[in-house]
């Protein structure tokens, strides 16, 4: 069955362009012209992913993202017309998985959609759980637990944790993490990694591991010193 993508944008040409290229790649596309319409139709559509514009009248993309994240873990790709880091950082902090700046290359958009869905799908394949100290990560179930208690992780937070656990004790550069977790060349947007690492650290406070910052290099997951 074709995966369904919900495209939310108040510009007709953006919705039509996204739908055209996504449908060419075999996706089913539903659209919404504003934030309230997106929230209203989401339960019926049940999309595999949402492409969400930031700047919309009434209920903007940030509000929609916040509302969806209250109950859903569906991947979200945000679109912003302003090339400003603050828009991107706010979106990531609200739970978006990725972002693109308008105007965008529709082929790149499709590549990013595929990369995000590929990462989500790969988590459903049978995998053995990996344990570091009192932290256990099960890729097949997409579950992470500390002392048996499940952590509430967003999509990219979980994928990032998997990368660290599978490479425990090994230094990983920001570029390596971008390629591993986001699945493609992210054009040097290493701030994305820093934001997600910060969020992940806040959720590992009870774990006997820590994500160590390697100045000028990246990060490394180690067991916490006694």
N, C-alpha and C positions, 0 to 999 in steps of 0.2 A: 504494500500500500504506500502511495506517495506521501511523503512527510508534508505537513501543512505549516505554512508560514503566515503569520499575521503582520501585515505592513500597516503602520499607523503614521499618517502624515497628512497635514492639511493642504498640501500642494498636489493637485491632480496629476501633474506630469511626473512627480517623484513616485507616486503610487503606481502609475502606469508603467514607468521605466523599470522599477523594481519587479513588478509582477511579470513583465515581459521576459526579463532575463532569468528569473527564478523558474518560471514555467518551462522555458527552453531546457532547463536542467532537470526537469521532471518533478519539480515541487508543485504542490497545490497551494494557491495563494488566496487568502482572504484579506480584505482591506477595511480600514476605518479612517474616517476623515478628521477625527479629533479624539482627544483623550477620553471623554465620557463615553463616546461610542465604542471605543476599544475596551473599556472596562465592562460595558454592558454586554458586548458580544463574546467576550473571552470564554465564559463557561460553556457556551454552545460550540464555539470554534475548537477549543482545546488544542491550540497550536503546539507544534514541536519547538517553535522559536518565535520571538517577536522582534521585528525591526521597528524602532520607535524614534520618532523625531522629537527633539528637545523643545524647539520653539513653536508652540501651537497656542492659539488663543484659547482662553478659558482654562482648561486643565492642561498644563504643559507636560512634557515628557518626564520631567523629574517627579511630578506628582503621580503620574501613571506608574512609573517604575516603583515608587514607594508603595503604592497601593497593591500592585501585583506581588511584591516581595513579602507582603504580610502573610500570604497563604500559598504562594507558588514558587517553585524553583526553576521555572521555564527560562532557558537562556534568552538574554536580551542584548541586542545590538543597537546602540543608540546612534542617532544622526544629529550632528550639530552644524549649524550654518556659520558659527563663529570659531575661528581657529585659536581658541584661548584655552590654556591648560585648566583653568578653573572649571569650565563646563565639563571637561573630560574627567577631572578628579571627582567632582560632585557626583557625576553619573556612576563612576566606579564605586564610590563610597555608598551609594544608594543600592548597589547590587547589580549594576549592569556588568555584562561579561566582556564587552568590547565596544568600541565606538569608531565612527568614521566622520570625517569633516566634509561638508558639502562645498562645492560640487564633488561628487565621487565617481570613480570609474565603476560602472555596473558589474564588470567582470571581477574586479577586486571584491566588490560586495558579495558576489556569489562565492568567491573563494573563501571569504571570511565566514560566511554562513556554513559552508561545507566543513571548514576546519572546526568550528564550534560544535556542530552536530556530530562530527567524527569523534571528537573527544568525549562527548556525552555517550555516544553509542559504544565506544570502546570500553566504557566502564561496565557495560552489561555482559561482556564476555567473561567466561569462567576464568577466575584468577584466584591464586592462593592469597590469603591474608598475609600481610607483612607486619612484623612487630618490632618496635624499637622501644626499649625500656617498657613503660606501662602504656604506650601508645600502639594501637592496632589499627591497621588500615586494610579494608577489604574492597578491592576495586570492583569485583563482581556485584556486590551489594551496594556499592557506593556508600559505605559506612566507615566512619572513623570513630574509635572509642578510646577513652582514657579510663583505665581501671573499670572497664566494662560499661561505662556511661557514654552514650552516643553524643558526639559533638554536632552542633547545628552549624553546618558549613554551606556556603553558597557554592555554586558550580565551579567557579575558577579557584576558590579557596581550597576545595577538595582536590582539584587537579594539581594545584601547586604543592599541596601536602604530599600527594602521591610521588611527585618528582623528587621531593626532599627525602622521603622515606626510602624510596628505591635507590637513592644515591647517598644514604646516610654516611656522614664522615667525609664526603667528597665535596670539594669546592665547586660551586656552579656559578657561572657568570650570569649576569642579567640577560645577555643575549641568548645564552643557552636555555634559560628558563622561558624566555619569550617564545623561542622556537618549539620547546617541548610542550609547554602548557597551552599556548595560543595556536600552535600548529603551522606557523608560517612566519616569514620575515616581517617583523612588526616595525620596520623602519626606524629602529633606534629609540622607540618610545619606552625607555627603561623606567620612567616614572610609574608606569602601570605596575611593574613588578614590585616597586617599593610600597605602593599603596596596598596591594594585596598581601604582601609580607606583614605589613603593620597590622592588618585585620586578622591575619592568621595567628600572629603572636598573641593577640588579645584573647584568642579562643583556646590557647594551649597553656594557660596559666597553671593548670593542675597536672600537666604532663611533665614527666621527668626527662624532657628533651628541651632544647632551645635552638632557635634559628640564629646562628652567629653571623654578624655582619663582617665581611672581609673587605676592608677599605680598599677602594680602587679595583675590586675584583667582582664581588657579588655576595653570595650567602652560602652557608653550610649548616646542615642539621647535625647536631651532636647530642649525646646524652648529657644531661645536666651534671655538673660536678657535684660530688657529695659534699 
